[in-house]
Amino acid sequence: MMAQDLNSAYFTQDFKYRHDMNAAYGNDQGYVAIPILGNLNVKMQGSLGVGDVLFKNPYYGNPQYPNAKKTATFLHPGISADEALKNIEKDGNDLIFDMDIPIVSVGFNSFGGYNTIELKERTHMGITLPYSFFEFAKTMANKEYSFDDLGARGWSYVELAFGHSRQIMDNLRVGAKVKLLFGGAYADFSMDGVKANMVGDKWILSGKARGELNMKGGKFKTETKEYKGKTGTYDQINGVDTDNLGLGGFGLGLDLGAVYEFKDFALDWLDGTKVSLSLNDLGFISWSNTMVAESAGKEFEFTGFNMRYTDGSFDNGGDKIKDDLADFAHLVDKGEESGKTTALAATVRLGVEYPLPVYDKVTFGLLGTHRFDGIYSWTEGRLSANYTPLKWLDGGMNLAVTSYCTTMGWVVNVHPKGFNFFMGMDHMIGKTGASSVPLDSNVSFNLGMNVTF
């Protein structure tokens, strides 16, 4: 599970929520978050963006195709396979969306250290698509394709956290945070043995899709649908009844952190340098019940998508393919199974901050971050320049190289007596397409307003 921390602010000295990234950090000021707006953050990242599947339409402006639009998908017959697949990653294409909504967040100095109490809602969604998915759709070469790596997952829960940090030596500060987790829902969709094979002049798709939903009191909604090109009906899941929801699960989490500062060191130029290490989200959630849905698993036989480009649009060749695909892919309610326990996705951070000897208002920081999250794991390295021109104003700029992109980030933190306001981004928005939609899938935005004391 992914906390939406602003890594760009890791070395910002009076950023109120540094304790969310390293439990050892405290603040000179106490604070009370303005509900919802205390540390509102939204983040999306991944290796697959709109610009990877949408292209300039090679038929646009051609009088033979007067209705052709400016853009086309990678399936357009005028776009070569090499061009269509050049930005598709061979080791998997991910999209990850996360959001934290703070309900209560308080920090204060007492009990010999710095203490935090937080109540927040956390949501994480991810999808992964294998290279074979795009290659099959575009080329349909005479070979076997496997789609087992295609999947999606999402979960939402409420977190109640209690943190404490303190100086235990002149140059060493440590901290810990204990979290009570209240599960809302967990959903997972995966493929089991799904393959496409050329048999003679036909394609055969085989295997099953499986969906699991942990949601106390939830129930799948089923509808009866008619086939498009043949007589008969079939039942398929078309939603979830959420009228009688309860607590879906309960769990525990733990954050640990430490910061070591070099003081009176043999090498004078290292004095003031800080090394920090943190490990967040060690723990689990135990879910009470599992609702299961599976596809019928019938083989899907077809001779291709039979797409014809006419009058500026595609024709898929009739209703038969829709009926065959429905038999192969629609999900059927399989009832409930016993609950399960899911581990949290831990995050480790290692940071080094070096103060500029000739000008103490500037420091440079290097932060390495790794998320342990199965197929959704990622790594990031971030080099930052941090500036504190005034006691109540600080921030910085940084350059990051991640598993998904190279990007820039920034943060501005204003904290005069009685009030705190900050804004920042870990991923700057790059090129945009129509309606200002980012062509890259990496973007984040953080904003917060807090009362300080």
Secondary structure, 3 states (H helix, E strand, C coil): CCCCCCHHHCCCCCCCCHHHCCCCCCCCCCEEECCCCCCEEEEEEECCCHHHHEEECCCCCCCCCCCCCCEEECCCCCCCHHHHHCCCCCCCEEEEEEEEEEEEEEEEEECCEEEEEEEEEEEEEEEEECHHHHHHHHCCCCCCEECCCCEEEEEEEEEEEEEEEEEEECCEEEEEEEEEEEEEEEEEEEEEEEEEEEECCEEEEEEEEEEEEECCCCEEEEEEEECCCCCCEEEEEEEEECCCCCCCEEEEEEEEEEEEECCCCCCHHHCCCEEEEEEEEEEEEEEEEEEEEEECCCCEEECCCCCEEECCEEECCCCHHHHHHHHHHCEEEEEEEEEEEEECCCEEEEEEEEECCCCCCEEEEEEEEEECCHHHCEEEEEEEEEEEEECCEEEEEEEEEECCCEEEEEEEEECCCCCEEEEEECCCCCCECHHHCECCCCEEEEEEEEEEC
